[in-house]
């Protein structure tokens, strides 16, 4: 997943562990080890896992 420096992205603030039984079955929204949304700085200028950012549509502001 390539992203350019300064590229605008949106993130999924709650990310799954991808290791638990729920994640193994593809039920990442049911992950019991999910984290992210309640961590300080989640919506600030911080480093996120490369699998988290999605390209921001040009129609979004």
The 8 nearest C-alpha neighbors of each residue, nearest first, counted from 0:
[[1, 2, 49, 50, 52, 53, 51, 3],
 [2, 0, 3, 49, 4, 54, 50, 52],
 [1, 3, 0, 6, 4, 54, 5, 52],
 [2, 4, 6, 5, 1, 7, 8, 0],
 [3, 5, 6, 2, 7, 1, 8, 46],
 [4, 6, 3, 7, 2, 8, 44, 54],
 [5, 7, 3, 4, 8, 2, 54, 55],
 [8, 6, 55, 5, 54, 9, 56, 53],
 [9, 7, 55, 54, 53, 52, 6, 10],
 [10, 8, 53, 52, 55, 54, 11, 7],
 [11, 9, 52, 51, 12, 53, 8, 47],
 [10, 12, 13, 51, 14, 52, 9, 53],
 [13, 11, 36, 35, 10, 14, 41, 42],
 [14, 12, 35, 36, 34, 11, 33, 15],
 [13, 15, 33, 34, 35, 12, 11, 16],
 [14, 16, 33, 17, 27, 30, 32, 34],
 [15, 17, 18, 32, 33, 14, 19, 30],
 [18, 16, 22, 15, 19, 23, 27, 30],
 [17, 19, 16, 22, 23, 20, 21, 15],
 [18, 20, 22, 21, 17, 23, 16, 30],
 [21, 19, 23, 22, 24, 18, 30, 17],
 [22, 20, 26, 24, 23, 19, 30, 29],
 [21, 23, 27, 17, 25, 26, 24, 19],
 [22, 24, 20, 21, 25, 19, 18, 17],
 [23, 25, 21, 22, 26, 20, 27, 19],
 [26, 24, 22, 23, 27, 21, 17, 28],
 [27, 25, 22, 21, 29, 28, 24, 30],
 [26, 28, 22, 30, 29, 15, 25, 21],
 [27, 29, 26, 30, 15, 33, 22, 21],
 [30, 28, 27, 26, 21, 31, 22, 33],
 [31, 29, 27, 33, 32, 28, 21, 15],
 [30, 32, 33, 29, 19, 21, 15, 16],
 [31, 33, 30, 16, 34, 15, 19, 18],
 [34, 32, 15, 30, 14, 31, 16, 13],
 [35, 33, 13, 14, 36, 32, 15, 37],
 [34, 36, 13, 12, 38, 37, 14, 41],
 [37, 35, 12, 13, 38, 41, 34, 14],
 [36, 38, 35, 39, 34, 41, 13, 12],
 [39, 37, 35, 36, 41, 40, 34, 42],
 [40, 38, 41, 37, 42, 36, 43, 35],
 [41, 39, 43, 42, 38, 45, 44, 37],
 [42, 40, 43, 39, 38, 36, 35, 12],
 [41, 43, 40, 44, 45, 12, 39, 36],
 [44, 42, 40, 41, 45, 39, 46, 47],
 [43, 45, 42, 46, 40, 41, 47, 39],
 [46, 44, 43, 47, 40, 41, 42, 39],
 [45, 47, 48, 44, 41, 49, 43, 40],
 [48, 46, 49, 45, 51, 52, 50, 10],
 [47, 49, 50, 51, 46, 52, 14, 10],
 [48, 50, 51, 47, 52, 0, 1, 2],
 [49, 51, 48, 52, 0, 47, 53, 14],
 [50, 52, 49, 48, 10, 11, 47, 53],
 [53, 51, 10, 9, 8, 50, 49, 54],
 [54, 52, 9, 8, 10, 55, 51, 11],
 [53, 55, 8, 56, 9, 52, 7, 6],
 [54, 56, 8, 9, 7, 53, 57, 59],
 [57, 55, 58, 59, 54, 8, 60, 7],
 [56, 58, 59, 55, 60, 54, 7, 8],
 [57, 59, 56, 60, 55, 54, 7, 8],
 [60, 58, 57, 56, 55, 9, 7, 8],
 [59, 58, 57, 56, 55, 7, 8, 9]]
